[in-house]
């Protein structure tokens, strides 16, 4: 099953995934949430200003509505990433509580690189062995041809030579 040897082609995003730091994503999610809270506080504070900041409030409210929807979507995606990271760890026999996503993906990256290197070395070794066998076969064939020619010349030298009557004493 040679197609199994190319399993790394199914993991085209592994290298990029190994660079994702879920802790950093969590920190960024918290920062986005805090930023949204500050915008909400600013909106509330602008109501005190009255009519002067009515245009500002309208723009801020519009932004806030859009941003809240985006943050909810982002939070949902982040939760999905967490579930998928845990599923990946479990799939490869690791406990997500003890082995982080980063560790699992790094282990996989190292494994894939080592596997590919070994596969390439084995292919090179097999090619070298094939060439060696071909060379030996060529030597044997040349040796057999040489022996055959030698036998033919030996047989020719054993044949009685015929003398022409002119050469006879």
C-alpha positions as CSV (number, residue, x, y, z in Angstrom):
1,X,0.0,0.0,0.0
2,X,2.3,2.7,-1.2
3,X,-0.4,5.4,-0.7
4,X,0.0,4.9,3.0
5,X,3.6,6.1,2.7
6,X,2.3,9.5,1.5
7,X,0.0,10.1,4.5
8,X,1.8,13.5,5.1
9,X,0.0,14.8,2.0
10,X,-3.2,14.7,4.0
11,X,-1.5,16.8,6.6
12,X,-0.7,19.8,4.5
13,X,-1.5,22.3,7.2
14,X,0.3,20.5,10.0
15,X,3.4,22.8,9.9
16,X,1.2,25.9,10.2
17,X,-1.0,24.3,12.9
18,X,2.1,23.6,14.9
19,X,2.7,27.3,15.2
20,X,-0.7,28.1,16.7
21,X,-0.5,28.9,20.4
22,X,-4.0,28.3,22.0
23,X,-2.9,30.2,25.1
24,X,-2.2,33.2,22.9
25,X,-5.5,32.8,21.2
26,X,-7.3,32.7,24.6
27,X,-5.5,35.9,25.7
28,X,-6.4,37.6,22.5
29,X,-10.1,36.5,22.9
30,X,-10.0,38.0,26.4
31,X,-8.5,41.3,25.1
32,X,-11.2,41.5,22.4
33,X,-13.9,40.9,25.1
34,X,-12.4,43.6,27.3
35,X,-12.2,46.0,24.3
36,X,-15.9,45.4,23.6
37,X,-16.7,46.2,27.2
38,X,-14.8,49.4,27.0
39,X,-16.8,50.4,23.8
40,X,-20.0,49.6,25.7
41,X,-18.8,51.8,28.6
42,X,-18.0,54.6,26.1
43,X,-21.5,54.3,24.6
44,X,-23.0,54.6,28.1
45,X,-20.8,57.6,29.0
46,X,-21.7,59.4,25.7
47,X,-25.4,59.4,26.7
48,X,-24.5,61.8,29.4
49,X,-23.3,64.3,26.8
50,X,-26.8,64.6,25.4
51,X,-27.5,65.9,21.9
52,X,-23.9,66.9,21.2
53,X,-22.8,63.3,20.9
54,X,-25.9,61.9,19.2
55,X,-24.1,61.3,15.9
56,X,-21.2,59.6,17.8
57,X,-23.6,57.4,19.8
58,X,-25.4,56.4,16.6
59,X,-22.1,55.4,14.9
60,X,-20.8,53.7,18.1
61,X,-24.1,51.8,18.5
62,X,-23.9,50.6,14.9
63,X,-20.3,49.5,15.4
64,X,-21.1,47.8,18.7
65,X,-24.0,45.8,17.2
66,X,-21.7,44.6,14.4
67,X,-18.8,43.9,16.7
68,X,-20.9,42.0,19.2
69,X,-22.1,39.7,16.4
70,X,-18.5,39.3,15.2
71,X,-17.2,38.5,18.8
72,X,-20.0,35.9,19.3
73,X,-18.9,34.3,16.0
74,X,-15.3,34.5,17.0
75,X,-16.1,33.0,20.4
76,X,-17.9,30.1,18.8
77,X,-15.0,29.5,16.4
78,X,-12.6,29.6,19.3
79,X,-14.7,27.0,21.2
80,X,-14.7,24.8,18.1
81,X,-10.9,25.1,17.8
82,X,-10.6,24.0,21.4
83,X,-12.8,21.0,20.8
84,X,-10.9,20.1,17.7
85,X,-7.6,20.4,19.4
86,X,-8.8,18.1,22.2
87,X,-10.1,15.6,19.6
88,X,-6.8,15.6,17.8
89,X,-5.0,14.9,21.0
90,X,-7.3,12.1,21.9
91,X,-7.1,10.7,18.3
92,X,-3.4,10.3,18.7
93,X,-3.7,8.8,22.1
94,X,-2.8,11.8,24.2
95,X,-4.6,13.2,27.2
96,X,-5.5,16.8,26.4
97,X,-5.3,17.7,30.1
98,X,-1.6,16.5,30.2
99,X,-0.4,17.1,26.6
100,X,-1.1,20.4,25.0
101,X,-2.2,20.9,21.4
102,X,1.1,22.5,20.8
103,X,3.0,19.5,22.0
104,X,0.8,17.1,20.0
105,X,1.3,19.0,16.8
106,X,5.0,19.4,17.4
107,X,5.4,15.7,18.0
108,X,3.5,15.1,14.7
109,X,5.7,17.5,12.8
110,X,8.8,15.8,14.1
111,X,7.4,12.4,13.3
112,X,6.4,13.3,9.7
113,X,9.8,14.8,9.1
114,X,11.6,11.8,10.5
115,X,9.3,9.4,8.6
116,X,9.9,11.3,5.3
117,X,13.6,11.3,5.9
118,X,13.7,7.6,6.6
119,X,11.5,6.9,3.5
120,X,13.9,8.9,1.3
121,X,16.9,7.2,2.8
122,X,15.3,3.7,2.2
123,X,14.5,4.7,-1.4
124,X,18.1,5.8,-2.0
125,X,19.4,2.6,-0.4
126,X,17.1,0.5,-2.6
127,X,18.2,2.4,-5.7
128,X,21.9,1.9,-4.8
129,X,21.3,-1.8,-4.2
130,X,19.5,-2.1,-7.6
131,X,22.4,-0.4,-9.4
132,X,24.8,-2.6,-7.6
133,X,22.9,-5.7,-8.7
134,X,22.7,-4.4,-12.2
135,X,26.5,-3.8,-12.3
136,X,27.2,-7.3,-10.9
137,X,24.8,-8.8,-13.5
138,X,26.7,-6.9,-16.3
139,X,30.0,-8.1,-14.9
140,X,28.8,-11.7,-14.9
141,X,27.4,-11.3,-18.4
142,X,30.7,-9.8,-19.6
143,X,32.6,-12.6,-17.9
144,X,30.4,-15.2,-19.5
145,X,30.9,-13.6,-22.9
146,X,34.6,-13.5,-22.3
147,X,34.7,-17.2,-21.3
148,X,32.6,-18.1,-24.3
149,X,35.0,-16.3,-26.7
150,X,37.9,-17.9,-25.0
151,X,36.4,-21.4,-25.4
152,X,35.6,-20.6,-29.0
153,X,39.2,-19.5,-29.7
154,X,40.5,-22.6,-27.8
155,X,38.3,-24.8,-29.9
156,X,39.6,-23.2,-33.1
157,X,43.2,-23.7,-32.0
158,X,42.5,-27.4,-31.5
159,X,41.1,-27.9,-35.0
160,X,43.5,-29.6,-37.4
161,X,44.9,-27.1,-39.8
162,X,44.6,-28.1,-43.4
163,X,47.6,-27.6,-45.5
164,X,47.4,-26.9,-49.1
165,X,49.3,-29.1,-51.4
166,X,51.6,-26.3,-52.3
167,X,52.7,-25.9,-48.8
168,X,53.5,-29.6,-48.3
169,X,57.1,-30.7,-48.5
